[in-house]
Amino acid sequence: MEKLFEEEVERTVSFLRAGKTILYPTDTIWGVGCDATNSKACDRLYAVKKRPSNKSLIVLIDSMECLNDYVVNVPVIAYDLIKGARSPLSIIYSEGKNLAKNVSIDKTVCIRVVEHDFCKEVIRQLGRPITSTSANLSGQPTALNYNDISEEMKQSVDYTVQLYHDIMAKPKSSTIIRLKEDNTFEIVRS
């Protein structure tokens, strides 16, 4: 399994480096993603998902240490919230940096430190964050596992990760919170 894992990571990273879209497992649900620093790849992702470009994407990073690379000002409370989270937590920060402009509709950026082994390794080897949005066409029900993903979506992406297809757990989307200037937060999605 380890060799297959390593080969799949390498293959996925090569598609991401080429500006392609991927269908992949995350620490929540299956997602559609691309290199979060590549504007053309993000445009392609919006087209694949048939998602309005006025909806922001979630950005996945592999460690808390990377937050300062992609967020202008990381409030101290963010680290406490991430460390204390018992389930996947995506945080909206007031201003992002070093990301494709079309990742977000405004200056804000929504980032999750991912805990999925495959995602972490892909991001680590890519050396950049990846985007994540649910693996369904915009307006359609969210696909909770691989078997729920429509054939249209599977055919629209450039590459589908060939691991974790048989895992039938019923995961859920991440909790999303927005940090406020006064070091408090509001829950956007629970």
Phi, psi and chi 1 to 4 in degrees:
 res  aa     phi    psi   chi1   chi2   chi3   chi4
   1 MET       -  -37.5  177.2   69.0  172.4      -
   2 GLU   -61.0  -42.4 -167.2  169.7  -48.0      -
   3 LYS   -63.9  -43.4 -174.1  173.2 -178.1  -12.6
   4 LEU   -61.0  -42.3 -179.3   61.2      -      -
   5 PHE   -58.6  -50.7 -179.3   89.6      -      -
   6 GLU   -62.0  -42.6  -69.6  170.0   11.0      -
   7 GLU   -63.9  -39.8  -70.7  171.4   -7.1      -
   8 GLU   -68.5  -38.5 -162.6   58.9   27.9      -
   9 VAL   -61.3  -48.7  166.9      -      -      -
  10 GLU   -60.0  -43.6  -73.0  175.5   22.1      -
  11 ARG   -63.8  -44.6 -168.1  173.7  -59.8  117.8
  12 THR   -62.5  -45.1  -57.2      -      -      -
  13 VAL   -61.4  -38.8  168.4      -      -      -
  14 SER   -63.8  -37.8   70.4      -      -      -
  15 PHE   -66.8  -42.6  -86.5   89.3      -      -
  16 LEU   -63.0  -42.7  -69.8  166.5      -      -
  17 ARG   -62.9  -29.2  -77.6 -162.1  175.7  118.6
  18 ALA   -84.2    5.2      -      -      -      -
  19 GLY    79.0   23.2      -      -      -      -
  20 LYS   -94.7  167.1  -55.4  -64.8 -175.3 -177.7
  21 THR   -98.7  149.1   57.7      -      -      -
  22 ILE  -129.2  152.8   60.2  167.6      -      -
  23 LEU  -110.5  121.3  179.7   61.1      -      -
  24 TYR  -151.4  156.9   68.0  105.9      -      -
  25 PRO   -79.4  142.9   30.4  -34.3      -      -
  26 THR  -123.0 -172.1   74.3      -      -      -
  27 ASP   -78.8   -0.5   53.1  -14.1      -      -
  28 THR  -120.7  -90.0   57.6      -      -      -
  29 ILE  -120.7  172.6   57.3  178.4      -      -
  30 TRP   -63.0  141.1  -87.2   75.5      -      -
  31 GLY  -129.2  166.6      -      -      -      -
  32 VAL  -114.7  132.8  179.9      -      -      -
  33 GLY  -151.0  178.5      -      -      -      -
  34 CYS  -160.9  179.5   65.4      -      -      -
  35 ASP   -64.8  119.7  176.1  -13.2      -      -
  36 ALA   -72.8   -3.8      -      -      -      -
  37 THR  -104.4    0.4   65.8      -      -      -
  38 ASN  -109.0  105.7 -176.6  -33.1      -      -
  39 SER   -60.9  -41.1  -68.2      -      -      -
  40 LYS   -65.0  -39.2  -72.5 -176.8  179.5  174.0
  41 ALA   -64.7  -39.3      -      -      -      -
  42 CYS   -65.6  -39.9  -69.8      -      -      -
  43 ASP   -58.7  -44.3  -78.1  -19.1      -      -
  44 ARG   -62.2  -39.9  167.8  104.7  173.6   93.1
  45 LEU   -62.2  -44.2 -179.3   65.9      -      -
  46 TYR   -59.4  -40.6  -80.3  107.5      -      -
  47 ALA   -67.0  -44.1      -      -      -      -
  48 VAL   -59.5  -43.8  162.5      -      -      -
  49 LYS   -81.8  -13.1 -175.5  151.9  166.1  100.3
  50 LYS    57.8   41.3  -61.4 -177.9 -180.0  175.6
  51 ARG   -97.8  134.3 -178.1 -177.7  178.2  102.9
  52 PRO   -59.4  139.1  -18.6   28.3      -      -
  53 SER   -72.4   -3.5   58.8      -      -      -
  54 ASN   -92.1   13.9   66.3  -13.1      -      -
  55 LYS  -113.3  126.3  -71.7 -170.6  159.8 -164.5
  56 SER   -73.5  163.3  -60.5      -      -      -
  57 LEU  -108.4  153.6  -59.0  169.1      -      -
  58 ILE   -84.5  142.1  -67.1  175.5      -      -
  59 VAL  -110.0  132.3  173.0      -      -      -
  60 LEU  -105.3  133.1  -57.6 -177.6      -      -
  61 ILE  -123.2  163.5   59.1  174.9      -      -
  62 ASP   -95.6   -9.2   63.2  -20.9      -      -
  63 SER  -159.3  157.0   69.6      -      -      -
  64 MET   -62.1  -29.9  -80.4 -164.8  -56.3      -
  65 GLU   -61.0  -23.6  -69.0   72.1   31.6      -
  66 CYS   -80.9  -12.1  -67.1      -      -      -
  67 LEU   -53.3  -44.9  -82.6  172.9      -      -
  68 ASN   -65.1  -18.5  -73.8  -49.6      -      -
  69 ASP   -75.1  -22.6  -65.1  -25.6      -      -
  70 TYR  -126.2   -1.7  -57.5  104.7      -      -
  71 VAL  -125.5  130.7  176.6      -      -      -
  72 VAL   -62.6  -47.1  170.1      -      -      -
  73 ASN  -137.5  110.2  178.0   29.8      -      -
  74 VAL   -94.3  109.3 -177.3      -      -      -
  75 PRO   -64.9  146.4  -16.3   27.9      -      -
  76 VAL   -55.8  -36.3  174.9      -      -      -
  77 ILE   -58.9  -27.9 -169.0  175.2      -      -
  78 ALA   -59.8  -44.7      -      -      -      -
  79 TYR   -63.4  -41.0  -63.0  105.0      -      -
  80 ASP   -64.1  -42.0  -65.9  -24.6      -      -
  81 LEU   -64.7  -42.4  -70.9  166.4      -      -
  82 ILE   -65.0  -46.6  -66.5  166.8      -      -
  83 LYS   -62.6  -35.6  -72.9  177.5 -169.7  169.3
  84 GLY   -87.7   -7.4      -      -      -      -
  85 ALA   -67.2  133.3      -      -      -      -
  86 ARG   -97.1   -7.8  -59.4 -156.5 -171.6  -70.0
  87 SER  -144.9  166.6   60.6      -      -      -
  88 PRO   -53.7  131.2  -29.1   38.4      -      -
  89 LEU  -128.3  120.7  176.9   66.1      -      -
  90 SER  -103.6  131.6  -59.7      -      -      -
  91 ILE  -117.7  131.8  -60.9  176.4      -      -
  92 ILE   -91.2  118.8  -59.3  171.5      -      -
  93 TYR  -100.1  155.2  -62.2   90.1      -      -
  94 SER   -67.5  -27.0   60.3      -      -      -
  95 GLU  -156.0  128.4 -172.5  174.1   -4.7      -
  96 GLY   -96.4  169.6      -      -      -      -
  97 LYS  -153.0  160.1   63.4 -179.3 -178.4 -179.6
  98 ASN    59.7   26.3  -58.2  -37.9      -      -
  99 LEU  -122.7  162.2  -63.6  165.3      -      -
 100 ALA   -58.8  138.3      -      -      -      -
 101 LYS   -60.3  -31.2  -63.5  -78.5 -173.2 -123.8
 102 ASN   -87.3   10.6   50.5  -11.0      -      -
 103 VAL   -68.8  -31.2  163.0      -      -      -
 104 SER  -134.3  151.7  177.2      -      -      -
 105 ILE   -83.0  -13.5   58.3  166.8      -      -
 106 ASP  -138.5 -160.4   53.4   22.1      -      -
 107 LYS   -76.0  -17.5  -67.5 -169.8  -41.1 -173.3
 108 THR   -67.3  163.3   65.9      -      -      -
 109 VAL  -146.7  137.7   63.8      -      -      -
 110 CYS  -104.6  118.2 -174.9      -      -      -
 111 ILE  -126.2  140.7  -64.0  179.8      -      -
 112 ARG  -125.2  133.2 -178.1  165.9   78.9 -113.0
 113 VAL   -82.6  111.3  178.1      -      -      -
 114 VAL   -80.7  145.6   76.3      -      -      -
 115 GLU  -114.3    6.3  -68.1  -61.1  -30.3      -
 116 HIS   -84.5  126.7 -170.6  -85.2      -      -
 117 ASP   -53.2  -45.6  -70.7  -15.2      -      -
 118 PHE   -64.4  -49.2 -177.0   81.1      -      -
 119 CYS   -59.5  -46.6  -75.8      -      -      -
 120 LYS   -57.0  -44.2  -79.7  179.6   91.6   95.9
 121 GLU   -70.6  -38.0 -169.9   58.2   20.3      -
 122 VAL   -61.7  -47.5  165.0      -      -      -
 123 ILE   -64.5  -41.9  -64.8  164.2      -      -
 124 ARG   -61.0  -47.2 -170.1 -172.8   70.5   71.4
 125 GLN   -71.4  -33.9  -73.8 -167.3   28.6      -
 126 LEU   -67.4  -36.1 -179.9   64.4      -      -
 127 GLY    81.4   12.1      -      -      -      -
 128 ARG  -148.1  159.8  -62.3 -175.3  -70.1  -81.7
 129 PRO   -73.3  162.1   24.4  -29.3      -      -
 130 ILE  -121.0  157.3   59.4  176.4      -      -
 131 THR   -86.3  160.9   62.4      -      -      -
 132 SER  -145.2  130.1 -176.4      -      -      -
 133 THR  -145.2  152.4 -179.0      -      -      -
 134 SER   -58.5  149.3   56.5      -      -      -
 135 ALA   -85.1   59.6      -      -      -      -
 136 ASN  -143.8  156.0   58.5  -70.4      -      -
 137 LEU   -68.2  145.7  -62.1  174.5      -      -
 138 SER   -53.3  131.1 -168.2      -      -      -
 139 GLY    90.0  -11.5      -      -      -      -
 140 GLN   -91.0  162.0  -62.0  -65.3  -46.0      -
 141 PRO   -60.3  146.2  -20.2   30.0      -      -
 142 THR   -68.6  132.3  -60.0      -      -      -
 143 ALA   -82.7  117.1      -      -      -      -
 144 LEU   -83.9  -24.4  -63.3  179.3      -      -
 145 ASN  -144.0  174.8   56.9   58.6      -      -
 146 TYR   -57.6  -41.4 -177.7   77.8      -      -
 147 ASN   -67.1  -16.5  -67.4  -30.4      -      -
 148 ASP   -85.2  -11.6  -66.5  -22.2      -      -
 149 ILE   -74.7  132.4  -58.8  167.8      -      -
 150 SER   -66.6  150.8   72.4      -      -      -
 151 GLU   -62.4  -34.9  -77.9  -53.9  -49.4      -
 152 GLU   -59.8  -43.4 -177.6  177.6   -3.7      -
 153 MET   -66.2  -44.5  176.9   57.4   69.4      -
 154 LYS   -60.5  -36.2  -69.6  175.0 -175.7  174.9
 155 GLN   -79.6  -20.7  -62.3  -57.6  -44.5      -
 156 SER   -80.9  -29.8  -64.0      -      -      -
 157 VAL   -78.7  162.2  -64.2      -      -      -
 158 ASP   -79.8  -29.8  -62.3  -55.5      -      -
 159 TYR  -151.8  139.0 -176.8   68.9      -      -
 160 THR  -112.8  125.0  -61.6      -      -      -
 161 VAL   -60.6  133.7  169.8      -      -      -
 162 GLN   -97.0   31.6  -61.9  -59.6  -54.3      -
 163 LEU  -128.1  159.1  -63.9  172.5      -      -
 164 TYR    68.2   16.9  -52.5  101.9      -      -
 165 HIS   -68.6  -30.6  -69.4 -162.0      -      -
 166 ASP   -91.6   -0.5  -62.7  -29.1      -      -
 167 ILE   -77.1  116.1  -64.1  174.0      -      -
 168 MET  -105.5   19.9  -64.7  -59.1  -67.8      -
 169 ALA   -61.2  156.6      -      -      -      -
 170 LYS  -104.8   80.2  -74.2  -70.3 -175.7 -175.6
 171 PRO   -73.7  176.8   25.1  -28.2      -      -
 172 LYS  -135.6  162.8   71.8  179.4 -139.6   47.5
 173 SER   -62.7  160.3  -60.0      -      -      -
 174 SER   -71.3  157.0   66.1      -      -      -
 175 THR   -75.0  138.3  -63.3      -      -      -
 176 ILE  -118.2  129.5  -61.4  177.1      -      -
 177 ILE  -125.0  153.7   62.0  170.3      -      -
 178 ARG  -112.9  124.6  179.1 -175.6  -52.4  -84.1
 179 LEU   -78.2  141.2  -64.7 -178.9      -      -
 180 LYS  -108.1  163.1  -64.8 -178.0  173.4 -176.2
 181 GLU   -59.1  -31.0  -63.3  -66.4  -35.0      -
 182 ASP   -87.2   20.3   62.6   -2.2      -      -
 183 ASN    66.8   25.8 -130.5   11.4      -      -
 184 THR  -113.8 -177.6   61.4      -      -      -
 185 PHE  -148.2  162.1   63.8   88.8      -      -
 186 GLU  -125.2  145.7   66.2  177.3  -38.4      -
 187 ILE   -83.2  123.2  -62.5  172.1      -      -
 188 VAL   -92.9  -39.9  175.9      -      -      -
 189 ARG  -146.8  129.1  178.5  178.7   76.6 -165.6
 190 SER  -111.4      -   60.1      -      -      -
